[in-house]
Amino acid sequence: MSTGEIDILLVEDNPDDVELALHALRKEHLANNIHVARDGEEAVDFLFCQGPHAARSFERPPKLVLLDLKLPKVDGLEVLRRLKADARTRNIPVVILTASKEERDLIMGYGLGANSYIQKPVDFDQFRETIKTVGLYWLVINQLPANGVAQAASAGNK
């Protein structure tokens, strides 16, 4: 894995959804560097530059996290809780992308600081279009600080 800049951290354990998301993002040329974490523990290790990702630097956070909720090892809400509780990562936009229809998950997700909550469409074309739209908005249209979210977080702590 490259230790360079990651556009998107995709946290997803379903191989079919991973493949569809990667295909949609790459087809639309929305993200050059996508890292896939297949469980919540790997996502936490990646975000906090620990364990197998200790060589990463907090100076190059992902520009966007696409986060499933129903994950092995550490669930998505706990990943979100940790990410938003730490000043080094709290400004990274997080889009929950889940099959969950539970109102509790929606309320908890926003309560923990999710920037968006999207129920995964079951239709292939709708799923692809949703990923395209999410990527377009968060990576092209939405304005982030020029020097990245990590520096914005540290500026807010001074």
C-alpha positions, 0 to 999 in steps of 0.5 A: 500500500502506498503511504501517499495521499488517500482520497477515500477510505472505503470501510466495507466488508461486503466484497460485492459492494466494495467492487461496485463502489471502486468501479463507480469511483474509478469510472468517473475519475473521482478518486485516484487513491482508495484504501479499502478497510474490510472491518472496523479494526482495520479502519481504526488502525488506518485512520490512527496510523497504528498497527499495520498502518504505522508507516502512515502519517497524520499529515495525509488523512483521507479526504472522505470516509465511506463507512458501513455500519455493520462491520466485523471486529469493530462496528461502524458506529464505534469507528465513527465515535473514535474518528470524531472524538479525536482532534486529528481526525474529527474534520474528515467528512464521513458518509455512512453508507449502509443497508441498515434501515434502523432509525436508531442507526440514523440517529446515532450516526448523526449524533456521533458526527456523521456528515451524511447517512445514505441507505445503500440502494439494492439496485446495481445502477442506483448503487453506482449512481449513488456512489458517483454522486457522493464522490462528486459532491465530497471530492469535487463540489464540497470545499475543504481547507486547502491544506487538508483537514488535519491542519484545519483540526490543529488550527481549531485547537490553538 
